[in-house]
Amino acid sequence: LSVECQVLLYYISMLDPDALDRKIAEMGDEYSGKKDRIKDIEKRIKALEEQINDIDVYRKTKPIVDGVPKHFGIDRYMREHESEFILYAAAERSLKKNFGDGKLPLIKELRAEQKELRVEKDKLKGQINDEKPPLDELKTMRKNIDLFMGVDDRAEQRRTKKRSGELE
């Protein structure tokens, strides 16, 4: 905030502290909303990364699973490729859970969505970094007003404790 705006807010808050409280609450809600959106984006990016990994593992191990001999050597083949069968089964379960029995999306589409989400996340982080100092400044202003007006809760609690200690 510019110095003029700060001075103006200060005088407005002296006349109407509730207006300052509303402004702090409004800015705080926006700030919290953006932080929550960033958390949601991070969860989605992680889920996309897991889906990409599952699709990759599924596609790499499917030929091995499909290549089981029809008559002889089945047991030996299964032992030799046990890890691929395990990876394939885990990837298949995960993909069925995420995509049902439908067609798998292309990895490049999932990566494109990840990229878009990262751009949005970076934009939100920039906005948060820009909004935090003014919000902190307004909160400090509110505390200073409370101190000036004698509304400081901590000072009141200390006085109460001191008085109760003197009475006992």
C-alpha positions in Angstrom: 0.0 0.0 0.0 1.2 3.5 -0.7 1.9 5.9 2.2 -1.2 8.0 1.3 -3.4 4.9 1.5 -1.8 3.8 4.7 -2.5 7.2 6.3 -6.0 7.3 4.9 -6.7 3.8 6.3 -5.3 4.7 9.6 -7.6 7.7 10.0 -10.6 5.7 8.6 -9.8 3.0 11.1 -9.7 5.5 13.9 -13.2 6.7 13.0 -14.5 3.2 12.1 -12.4 0.3 13.5 -15.1 -2.1 12.2 -14.3 -1.0 8.6 -10.7 -1.9 9.2 -11.7 -5.3 10.7 -13.9 -5.9 7.7 -11.0 -5.1 5.3 -8.6 -7.3 7.2 -11.2 -10.2 7.2 -11.8 -9.7 3.4 -8.1 -9.7 2.6 -7.6 -12.6 5.0 -10.3 -14.6 3.3 -8.8 -13.9 -0.2 -5.4 -14.9 1.1 -6.7 -18.1 2.7 -8.7 -19.0 -0.4 -5.6 -18.7 -2.6 -3.5 -20.8 -0.2 -6.3 -23.5 -0.2 -6.3 -23.4 -4.0 -2.6 -23.9 -4.1 -3.0 -26.9 -1.9 -5.7 -28.3 -4.2 -3.4 -27.7 -7.2 -0.5 -29.5 -5.5 -2.8 -32.5 -4.8 -3.9 -32.6 -8.4 -0.4 -32.3 -9.7 0.6 -35.2 -7.5 -2.3 -37.3 -8.6 -1.5 -36.6 -12.3 2.1 -37.7 -11.7 0.9 -41.0 -10.2 -1.5 -41.5 -13.1 1.3 -40.8 -15.6 3.6 -43.3 -13.8 0.8 -45.9 -13.7 0.1 -45.5 -17.4 3.8 -45.7 -18.2 4.3 -48.9 -16.1 1.1 -50.4 -17.6 2.2 -49.8 -21.1 5.7 -51.1 -20.5 4.6 -54.3 -18.7 1.5 -55.2 -20.8 3.6 -56.9 -23.6 5.3 -59.0 -21.0 2.0 -60.1 -19.5 0.4 -60.7 -22.9 3.5 -62.7 -23.9 2.8 -65.7 -21.6 3.5 -68.9 -23.6 0.3 -70.8 -24.4 1.5 -74.4 -23.6 5.0 -75.1 -22.2 7.2 -73.0 -19.9 4.4 -71.0 -18.4 5.7 -71.5 -14.8 9.2 -70.6 -15.7 8.1 -67.5 -17.7 5.9 -66.4 -14.7 8.9 -66.8 -12.3 11.3 -64.9 -14.6 8.9 -62.0 -15.0 7.3 -62.0 -11.5 8.2 -58.3 -10.8 6.6 -57.2 -14.1 3.4 -59.1 -13.4 3.2 -57.4 -9.9 3.9 -54.0 -11.3 1.3 -54.6 -14.1 -1.4 -55.7 -11.6 -0.8 -52.7 -9.4 -0.9 -50.3 -12.3 -4.0 -51.9 -13.7 -5.9 -51.6 -10.4 -4.9 -48.0 -10.0 -5.9 -47.2 -13.6 -9.3 -48.9 -13.2 -9.9 -47.0 -10.1 -9.1 -43.7 -11.7 -10.4 -44.2 -15.2 -12.8 -47.1 -14.9 -12.7 -49.5 -17.9 -12.5 -46.5 -20.3 -9.8 -45.4 -22.6 -6.6 -44.2 -21.0 -5.7 -40.6 -21.6 -2.5 -39.7 -23.4 0.5 -39.0 -21.2 1.1 -35.7 -23.1 -2.4 -34.5 -22.2 -1.8 -35.2 -18.5 1.6 -33.4 -18.7 -0.1 -30.5 -20.4 -2.6 -30.3 -17.5 0.2 -30.5 -15.0 2.0 -27.6 -16.8 -1.2 -25.5 -16.7 -1.6 -26.2 -13.0 2.0 -25.3 -12.3 1.5 -21.9 -14.1 -1.6 -21.2 -12.1 0.1 -22.2 -8.9 3.1 -19.9 -9.6 0.7 -17.1 -10.4 -1.2 -17.6 -7.1 2.1 -17.8 -5.1 3.1 -14.4 -6.7 -0.2 -12.9 -5.7 0.1 -14.3 -2.2 3.6 -12.8 -1.8 2.2 -9.5 -3.0 -0.8 -9.6 -0.7 0.9 -10.7 2.5 2.8 -7.5 3.4 -0.3 -5.2 3.2 -2.4 -7.7 5.2 0.3 -7.9 7.9 0.5 -4.1 7.9 -3.2 -3.8 8.3 -3.1 -6.3 11.2 -0.3 -4.4 12.8 -2.2 -1.2 12.3 -5.2 -2.8 14.0 -3.1 -3.9 17.0 -1.6 -0.4 17.3 -5.0 1.1 17.3 -6.1 -1.3 20.0 -3.0 -0.4 22.0 -3.7 3.3 21.5 -7.3 2.9 22.5 -6.3 0.7 25.5 -8.0 -2.4 24.1 -4.9 -4.7 24.2 -6.1 -8.0 25.5 -2.7 -9.1 26.7 -2.1 -6.0 28.7 -5.6 -6.4 30.3 -4.9 -10.0 31.1 -1.6 -9.0 32.8 -3.3 -6.4 34.8 -6.0 -8.8 35.9 -3.4 -11.4 36.9 -1.4 -8.8 38.8 -4.6 -7.6 40.6 -5.7 -11.1 41.5 -2.2 -11.9 42.7 -2.2 -8.9 45.0 -5.6 -9.8 46.4 -4.6 -13.4 47.4 
